[in-house]
């Protein structure tokens, strides 16, 4: 093996720091759902907030800033009245599409429906 993350072999190494970092990024609460939402194209903040039940504005804002800092999302500002701000995936973010689709397939095949009712505002956070 050439390094701890060499994936050129049939058997994965038991530990890979790059893999750990990737999971820390996309595995944060709500991040995967936001990335999945943005796969459909550029969206305004309110569209994302309304399209993801249970996600507070504060947490959405925090996650979008994190995704932007990681180079997965771009915030585009169009100077019109009112100012138009949209979020879209970068090529690096769009490269996660196969991972998101594979996770969605796994969830469809193996996950039980949540017993907790997911409706907008049930997280207890202020809007």
C-alpha positions in Angstrom: 0.0 0.0 0.0 1.2 3.5 -0.8 -0.5 5.3 2.1 -3.3 5.0 4.7 -6.0 6.1 2.1 -4.8 4.1 -0.9 -8.0 2.9 -2.5 -6.3 1.0 -5.3 -6.7 -2.2 -3.4 -9.7 -4.4 -3.1 -9.6 -4.2 0.7 -10.0 -0.8 2.3 -7.5 0.3 4.9 -9.0 0.3 8.4 -8.4 4.0 8.9 -8.0 7.0 6.5 -7.8 10.6 7.8 -9.2 12.0 4.5 -12.2 9.7 4.8 -12.7 10.8 8.4 -12.6 14.5 7.4 -15.0 13.9 4.6 -17.5 12.3 7.0 -17.1 15.1 9.5 -18.0 17.6 6.7 -21.0 15.8 5.1 -22.1 13.9 8.2 -23.0 17.0 10.3 -26.7 17.2 11.1 -28.7 18.6 8.2 -25.7 18.9 5.9 -26.6 15.9 3.7 -30.2 17.0 3.4 -29.1 20.5 2.3 -26.6 19.1 -0.2 -29.4 16.8 -1.6 -31.7 19.8 -1.9 -29.1 21.8 -3.8 -28.6 19.0 -6.3 -31.8 20.2 -7.9 -30.2 23.6 -8.7 -29.6 27.1 -7.3 -31.9 28.1 -4.5 -32.7 31.0 -2.4 -32.4 30.8 1.4 -36.2 30.7 1.9 -36.7 28.0 -0.7 -34.2 25.8 1.1 -35.7 26.6 4.5 -39.3 25.8 3.3 -38.2 22.7 1.5 -36.5 21.0 4.5 -39.0 20.5 7.3 -37.6 20.9 10.8 -34.5 22.9 9.8 -34.3 26.3 11.6 -33.1 29.4 9.9 -30.2 29.7 12.3 -28.9 26.2 11.6 -29.5 26.6 7.8 -27.4 29.8 7.9 -24.7 28.1 9.9 -24.5 25.0 7.6 -24.5 27.1 4.4 -21.6 29.1 5.8 -19.7 25.9 6.6 -20.4 24.4 3.2 -19.2 27.6 1.5 -16.0 27.6 3.6 -15.4 24.0 2.5 -15.8 25.0 -1.2 -19.0 22.8 -1.6 -21.4 25.7 -2.0 -21.2 29.2 -3.6 -23.3 32.1 -2.4 -24.2 34.3 -5.4 -25.4 37.9 -5.0 -27.3 39.5 -7.8 -27.6 43.3 -7.4 -31.3 44.0 -8.0 -34.1 45.3 -5.9 -34.4 43.5 -3.6 -31.0 41.9 -3.7 -31.2 38.3 -4.9 -29.0 35.8 -3.0 -28.8 32.2 -4.3 -26.8 29.2 -3.2 -25.6 26.5 -5.5 -23.2 23.6 -5.5 -19.7 24.0 -6.8 -18.1 21.2 -8.9 -16.6 19.9 -5.7 -20.1 19.9 -4.1 -21.7 18.3 -7.2 -19.1 15.6 -7.1 -21.0 14.3 -4.0 -24.0 13.5 -6.1 -23.1 9.8 -6.4 -22.5 9.6 -2.7 -25.9 11.2 -2.0 -27.7 8.9 -4.4 -26.0 5.9 -2.9 -27.0 7.0 0.6 -30.6 7.6 -0.6 -30.7 4.1 -2.1 -29.3 2.6 1.1 -31.9 4.6 3.2 -34.7 3.4 0.9 -33.6 -0.2 1.2 -32.6 -0.3 4.9 -34.0 2.5 7.0 -37.2 2.4 8.9 -39.4 5.5 8.7 -38.8 7.9 11.6 -41.3 7.6 14.4 -40.8 11.2 15.3 -43.1 13.6 13.4 -41.0 15.9 11.2 -42.8 19.2 10.7 -41.5 22.7 10.3 -40.5 24.2 13.6 -40.4 21.0 15.7 -36.7 21.4 16.6 -37.5 23.9 19.3 -35.4 26.6 17.6 -36.6 30.1 17.0 -37.5 31.2 13.5 
